[in-house]
């Protein structure tokens, strides 16, 4: 029996021993498993926060343009989270470094970038800021700022109607010529033509015995700017422009005939004598010219501004005269004008070569002179709202916080102007991209820089 009992007891003891061991081990295993579950849950929450990061809206707003530039949304979100832990402006610098490093476009093209903090009067960021590049239409900034500095904010673009000879009351005949003294006003319109015709009618004239003379002495005879491509849609450089064409005299004759005034002579080119009688003048303000020149990037308006600037050195105005005015201002800023190539007022020329540093210098000069800035600022396109920036930067922090001039030529894209950072600081910047085969890629990079500045 003892043997038998020993055999029976042994399994029981063994079984109880195993249960005890299992019971003692269970709490340890449970704690370990619980910790592992918590760690996994923590990882999931971090990923979820990245997906909800505010910068995702920026990426979605840019869409295809960003994807075409080789940027990966997830990596940008991660970079944004990292930058948010840094104080401003260190976070801006780190973000810009990342944008430049990861841009596929910049690997195969040239660029210059400069950002200056006007509020703290300090340089924030600069890469290739001294490299000469084509500015495209950001050249209009140099034209506008120099014109406002030299001509003033109250300057007007005028066109005059003058006559010679006496009026015979019995026959209502002007025994002389009628002169239209062109002032290269790109806004001269139908209302102005009507005013000219009515001014003659009020004098009792229904017959002009002499000629209808076009006085083109305001500028030289050059019809194209230096370095313009013959196959471009170039503006007509005429002091008597109407509806963007050199047709003011023909349109005036039609208006005269419509009001019952007969021309006995012909339409000829002739400078008005000094003693000619001024019977009417029409004018448009520099702000009216600036608005279309900058917001719509109108080349005709820019060249008109350029020649009015040149006219300060005498008439007929020559493009070289405007360059001298710009070079004088460049020296005033402490830079050497021989370091740049200035060819025209609109940026159409392939001979223009400037730097991001130069454009920032002009914008800083404008900001520091309220008589210039108060006219320039409202003329610049406002991101996401009007002008050439109306369709860019929508739904981003740069919307409504960036006023800048765009520039586009074949393989050239640029953007320069002012930005308001989230801390209220006013920044001035210039971004010049050259050798870019896809303009959308350069614009995407520029937009990213703008968003980074306004974060």
Buried (B, 14 or more C-beta within 10 A) or exposed (E): EEEEEEEEEEEEEEEEEEEEEEEEEEEEEEEEEEEEEEEEEEEEEEEEEBEEBEBBEBBEBBEEBBEBBEBEBEEBBBBBBEBEEEEBBEBBBBBBBBBBEBBEBBEEBBBBBBBBBBEEEEEBBBBBBEBBBBBBBBBBBBBBBBBBBBBEBEBBBBBBBBBBBEBBEEEBBBBBBBBBBBBBBBBBBEEBBBBBBEBBBEBEBBBBBBBBBBBBBBBBEEEBBBEBEEEBEBBBBBBBBBEEEBBBBEBBBEBBEEBEBEBEBEBEEBEBEEEBBEBBBBBBBBBBBBBBBBBEBBBBBBBBBBBBBBBBEEBBBBBEBBBBBBBEBBEEEEBEBEBBBBBBBBBBBBBBBBBBBBBBBBBBBBBEBEEBBEBBBBBBBBBBBEBBBBEBBBEBBBBBBBBBBBBBBEBBBBBBBBBBBEEEBBBBBBBBBBBBEBBBBBBBBBBBBBBBBBB
